[in-house]
């Protein structure tokens, strides 16, 4: 029984699938933060541009 438990613990220690998923999650979160920051910085300029275009079409 103890030998089986030790074998399972070694296998669990070597399993890195969860770590890979967490790394991908962190990469996606970093990209999302970069996109949100870019949109926030450019957002006001885009609103002005679309407002000028809309006013020009009236």
Order of alpha helices (4+ residues) and beta strands (2+ residues): alpha-alpha
